[in-house]
Amino acid sequence: MREAVTVQVGGFANYVGSHFWNFQDELLGLADDPDADPVFKNAALDMDVLYRSGETHQGVATYCPRLVSVGSRVYILHVHGGIICRVSWLFEFIRSGNVTRSVSKPHGRNLFLQSLVEEGQNPSTSNGGSNSQKSVEDKDLIECLENGVNFWTDYSKVHYHPQSLYELYGSWTDFDKFDNYGSAQEVVSDWSQIEEMNERLRFFVEECDHIQGIQFIVDDSGGFSSVAAQFLENIADDYTNTLVLLYCVRDPMTLGPSRRNQRESIMRALHDAVSFSKLSSFCNLMVPIGPPSLSRSCMSPYLYIQDEKPFHASAVCAAAIHSITVPFRLQRTGPSSDLAHSSGNLDIGELVHILSDQGRQNMVTALDVAMPAPSLTDRDAMGNIEMKLHSLTPEISDEDEDPYSVESLVVHGALDRGGQRTSISQVKDSVCSVYEARETKPKFSHLSASLCPLPVPLPFPSIFRGNIGRHGEILSDHAEESQPKGSLDIESIPMAARLRSSSAVLPFIERRSGSLQKHGVARGTIGSLVLRDWGFGREEVEDMGEHLAKLLRPFHPEMDLTSDSD
Amino acid sequence: MSLRVLNPNAEVLNKSAALHMNINAAKGLQDVLKTNLGPKGTIKMLVGGAGDIKLTKDGNTLLKEMQIQNPTAIMIARTAVAQDDTSGDGTTSTVLFIGELMKQSERCIDEGTHPRFLVDGFDVAKRATLEFLEKFKTSVVMGDEPDREILKMIARTTLRTKVGAVCFLAFKLSLLGQLYEGLADQLTDIVVNAVLCIRKPDEPIDLFMVEIMHMRHKFDVDTRLVEGLVLDHGSRHPDMKRRAENCYILTCNVSLEYEKSEINAGFFYSNAEQREKMVAAERRQVDERVKRIIELKNKVCAGNDKNFVVINQKGIDPPSLDLLARAGIIGLRRAKRRNMERLVLACGGEAVDSVDDLTEDCLGWAGLVYEHTLGEEKYTFIENVKNPRSCTILIKGPNDHTIAQIKDAVRDGLRSVKNTVEDEAVVLGAGAFEVAAKKHLIDNVKKTVKGRAQLGVEAFADALLVIPKTLAENSGLDTQDVIVSLQNEHDRGLVVGLNHHSGEPIDPQMEGIFDNYSVKRQIINSGPIIASQLLLVDEVIRAGRNMRKPT
């Protein structure tokens, strides 16, 4: 068993993380539940990889995620004053001449959290005879979550270790406007906060006997990417041989329609370039996630996602990340032996090695996901699994004919036409035949398979359309329902996810490199002023540009000669 | 109005409106912090969005935690917090002083004085006050053996004002009386000894060499100074000793864990024996390093009852731990980076980056090493070291509030002792300096200034009195009585401060109430600068794109 430590930095990353840990919690619960589908028990993923056991001061045993989560905090004792608010306010302020202090109302617990607390207090009532009443309650809970999720903690049902949650604070930093790389300057320069984050991480790393790597989820749409870059740099210093697998997640809304003025759009472009360059220089494999719109994506026949709700979008991202991490937890076997419930174990090191050290040696990979995965056994429909994988990585090219591409595909909980679970060998065969049939085959492809599907926990948003069955099978003869289905109607979902290192990500990198060249390098432009505001000297900008050029180099082997000569 | 032509959306405040906005903001901030000054100041309760509570009277903490929205107030708060960053104290005083300068100026401006005269007066008064401070300060000769008593007094003045809240929490009201000062005195000893421990002659004091460690355990009176180091982790092997005396300490940054070879190599074997061999070969490098450490241990510990402890910044994996445990060595992995530096200062020896050429000279020494377990948290104490140049303040407390507040108090105490040692001077406290400086300004300086700038000097002099006034007010005394009696004493040529118990004048030197020289100088320096700038503002404009950006 090799441990992995998870780090989440930033608002949307915590949204994703909260869903991710809900899945894990659900898996733990189902493995112990005698009534549950036996597949969860037999296909047991090794949860010790992500979880640690410990005990509290009172000697109570705990089982908590090995996690450091970084978010923001604001103390709410305002000293209000005029000018920042509105002019009318200001004049009133001058007339009355005093300072008002207001303490804002603490956010109340929502229905879901209340029910969790009650359940903890009297566990006997939760599985009593009043089953009918219970489901009514559940419906209320789900509705309450659908309408009112304001924070990632609103739907989290996991017990976190007290060392896990860390709140950043900045006296002069406005976390509501924490939207560009420069806005975190104060936080990053505050030595004690960075040190504290390192300490939290050290607590979890110190107790690992063989750490396989760190999974790092960052919300790179704002100032948190600068915090994360600092954090990653320290990780690279302190744990030299520990691999970092970085997921950059983004709320679809932050990429939304650009109704901005010129300065803002330049800032946006520069932010993307700078944070991409900084983050990629301190990790071993980078997976950008965050399509501009999930509601209009190819997944829409099956999923009903409201883009404006981070609660929805983060659920899809979390499901994809969950699938990627499944191979880290499978049982290790020899290459020849075939286990009944899983195959293709990988650890983070092997994954990084497969994807970034071979072929093009490119460390930026695209993430594709099929949610739910199509049924497999029918020979004709077999092409499906390829066709049904949709990219969650933004700004990549659609054509997928790269002979040098390297992939790692994970299929878990796959079903056949009749809605029966397929065996591992069936999955293998069918995936192989798909690849046989392809015109351009990838240079290398790794397949991990497990019987265990993605469980749908209670606080999962209702994003499934009516054509999805109870176990995630796709119903062909369904009645057209408008009501989306949620965790009450659907127990589990088969998933397929793929990490792909190919030329498809080229536009993503090119665009960032291009915008840094265009806006950042020329003297006296808005862009260079912005970069100076963010605290970057000229040389640093050039270094970043060079780093981006280096990331592009694997795609243009002919460029090697020219760029090496200078 | 001309701006309206340039940008119709601009929001403008002009002339007196702008000035009054600034003055009101300064006064408002002063009002907020006024009640927290001094040992008798009251406490503020900060409530977070999630219902978390923080009780504090430390100006610096308050300003940092409060979400201030008025730009002028932000500017003042930043000045005050910068004051804390450079000198470690005086945040509240800075805010009060700026607020009072603005208040005094407001009176003059309402009577028709142009702000420019006031600013000129401030400038003269500031320079005169700083000169006066040079004369007024009490020199402390540090030499090789610093005067512990003076240091203790300084530390005590700082701490007494801070620790009130701690006792309030820990012992409720009934015990407040005695333990309040009891704890402050205890912390005083700790802080002074800590600074003297890390002090090196002719070098600036690096407070990072004092590790501050906290344990949620027992009571705040169990807080103590550990001459040595406390690490927040323990050994990870069941057979390692939990307590050892007379220990050699090896501080190293060497990876003792098996890392996969870079190339993706396969493992091919046909029987168990072969496999064993290959595993052993893979591990050989790591084992080699462990063996070297064991060799050194056997060399230095042969034939005596000494022990050996390895503290590694990198990881140590279970097989290596096993080897170490079998050789009777205690091994700790993943030590904090900063602790590597501290360990060397505390125990001696040197931090090694490789295990080649290990000699006895690389080793440090500690009389006692033991582990303490609290739930799942482990602490390793390294004590009884020779000639420590680094030490740990171990803060204990029954709950997080108490710990956080003692931590703040210790931090301030450390810095004030450091300031004293570096300034080699102190200033009489309890308001004595302010009253004396006022007298000096009015009697001697004002006459030398020509014209209306005199008003500025006078306003400055009056503003200085805000410190004794507030001290009196917070002690529940009558402000005017106190100020009059203090001024009377000063007129008679005596230097007195305020006894906040009785309201009578006292000699601060006798009572041992001192302030930091550098803190006072900073306040006198920065207060008038910011006040002058605010006074000279005649228009407030919000139109530019940069104005909305968080600064």
Chai-1 contact restraints between the chains, C-beta under 6 A:
chainA,res_idxA,chainB,res_idxB,connection_type,confidence,min_distance_angstrom,max_distance_angstrom,comment,restraint_id
A,G54,B,E376,contact,1.0,0.0,6.0,A-B,restraint_1
A,E55,B,G375,contact,1.0,0.0,6.0,A-B,restraint_2
A,E55,B,E376,contact,1.0,0.0,6.0,A-B,restraint_3
A,T56,B,G375,contact,1.0,0.0,6.0,A-B,restraint_4
A,H57,B,G375,contact,1.0,0.0,6.0,A-B,restraint_5
A,Y75,B,L46,contact,1.0,0.0,6.0,A-B,restraint_6
A,Y75,B,G48,contact,1.0,0.0,6.0,A-B,restraint_7
A,Y75,B,E65,contact,1.0,0.0,6.0,A-B,restraint_8
A,I76,B,G49,contact,1.0,0.0,6.0,A-B,restraint_9
A,L77,B,L46,contact,1.0,0.0,6.0,A-B,restraint_10
A,L77,B,M66,contact,1.0,0.0,6.0,A-B,restraint_11
A,H78,B,Q67,contact,1.0,0.0,6.0,A-B,restraint_12
A,V79,B,M66,contact,1.0,0.0,6.0,A-B,restraint_13
A,V79,B,I68,contact,1.0,0.0,6.0,A-B,restraint_14
A,V79,B,A73,contact,1.0,0.0,6.0,A-B,restraint_15
A,H80,B,Q69,contact,1.0,0.0,6.0,A-B,restraint_16
A,G81,B,A25,contact,1.0,0.0,6.0,A-B,restraint_17
A,G81,B,Q69,contact,1.0,0.0,6.0,A-B,restraint_18
A,G81,B,N70,contact,1.0,0.0,6.0,A-B,restraint_19
A,G81,B,A73,contact,1.0,0.0,6.0,A-B,restraint_20
A,I83,B,P71,contact,1.0,0.0,6.0,A-B,restraint_21
A,I84,B,Q69,contact,1.0,0.0,6.0,A-B,restraint_22
A,V87,B,E11,contact,1.0,0.0,6.0,A-B,restraint_23
A,I94,B,H20,contact,1.0,0.0,6.0,A-B,restraint_24
A,I94,B,M21,contact,1.0,0.0,6.0,A-B,restraint_25
A,G97,B,N24,contact,1.0,0.0,6.0,A-B,restraint_26
A,V99,B,G28,contact,1.0,0.0,6.0,A-B,restraint_27
A,V103,B,V47,contact,1.0,0.0,6.0,A-B,restraint_28
A,P106,B,G49,contact,1.0,0.0,6.0,A-B,restraint_29
A,P106,B,G51,contact,1.0,0.0,6.0,A-B,restraint_30
A,S171,B,K64,contact,1.0,0.0,6.0,A-B,restraint_31
A,D174,B,P550,contact,1.0,0.0,6.0,A-B,restraint_32
A,K177,B,P550,contact,1.0,0.0,6.0,A-B,restraint_33
A,E206,B,H233,contact,1.0,0.0,6.0,A-B,restraint_34
A,E206,B,R334,contact,1.0,0.0,6.0,A-B,restraint_35
A,D209,B,D317,contact,1.0,0.0,6.0,A-B,restraint_36
A,D209,B,P318,contact,1.0,0.0,6.0,A-B,restraint_37
A,N241,B,E259,contact,1.0,0.0,6.0,A-B,restraint_38
A,H353,B,N264,contact,1.0,0.0,6.0,A-B,restraint_39
